[in-house]
């Protein structure tokens, strides 16, 4: 009996391997690099590079081989941005509209359906390597939300400062405990590997690159389609480049970090090519937020004013490059509005994944736009949030704004009537057309966008901040 079982098992394994290999060919791999606070203007292909002290030849080459978006929009803060990316929903809907300052429990409830879960459900092996920032408690880690494996940090890199501080009191509150590098697979709780301090902060992106390369290699050998999510920690403060890049450019740590980002991206691109899966891999390079705002690591938003934590274009627009050889037109550039929420829906369409119908999905399918079948995006508007507050609406080349935050830590200026900005004429949003009667018509399409959004929030109330699991939404 054991012999028969062994023969059957061997045959079954062979058939499964053959099926898996065919499956991998049908469904493209997805590599998603998400930088942390990389401003619109940092890369050479977006006007930076040598202007910022270091060329970015490999990322620039990637742009020449795929589609580059000039109007790719993100949320204003880390946690909201990652929530929107993973769920295809405005972060306010998931209870993650703001970074978790003083919130004991945060992150995605189990009811949410992530990009990793969607891809896992259609046969992908999923790995996350880097910063999560969508929960740091049981049930809220990446491997609770669809990832088969994870290595990284649960929160943010500023926690690396704490262990070296002479006034640090780790026992003052559970939330003040030191941050750890962690590792997990689906099922068990993550293991704490080592304290995430300034020494580890310097080398973490090197390790993440190596972990991601190993993950991709293992899946290709096994003949399985994969989703490699690589949320790097650079260039979030503190900007401390890895030892092999420290001083490399002789233009300071910021330029060294830029050179590091380009080199690590080059390694990931080279891995995809050496594994023979370049033509069947969607490779994405983007950022979660606008530029870093804290000195001496101030980032650059290129032509746009503002940093993350504001509602200015410098906060909303991030670099975005996507390549799928022979599928997406090489060297194409678009100024059509796309939002990070759209990745969920677009990748679902391409990979044959499920888009939930029991909740509001704000992401729209951009596959036709990316394939070059249509010039226009399927989105012409975005509701602009900072934290849990609506600041205005972006519609086509216009913004209708109710308030302004000029710097991420500055005072909020609130206006008695909306102000309108034509981004073609005024990309830095410095000359309001509030009193230009000839432009008052813009209030109507922009207000319709806002009214529809607010009506959906009323019909489907947002998940409360700090909601516990199990969570079941109320009936609409």
Secondary structure, 3 states (H helix, E strand, C coil): CHHHHHHHHHHHHHHHHHHHHHHHHHCCEEEEEEECCCCCCCCHHHCCHHHHCCCCHHHHHHHHCCEEECCEECCCCHHHHHHHHHHCCCHHHHCCCCCCCCCCCCCCCCCCCCHHHHHHCCCCEEEEEEECCCCCCCCCCHHHCCCCEEEEECCCHHHHHHHHCCCCCCCCCHHHCCCEEEEEECCCCCEEEEECCHHHHHHHHHHHHHHHHHHHHHHHHHCCCEEEEEECCCCCCCCCCCCCCCCCCCCCHHHHHHHHHHHHHHHHHHHHHHCCCHHHEEEEEEECCCCCCCCCCCCCCCCCCCCCCCCCHHHHECCEEEECCCCCCCCEEECCCEECCHHHHHHHHHHCCCCCCCCCCCCCCCHHHHCCCCCCCCCCEEEEEECCEEEEEEECCEEEEEEEECCCCCCEEEEEEEEEEECCCCCCCCCCCCCCHHHCCHHHHHHHHHHHHHHHHHHCCCCCCCCCCCCCCCCC
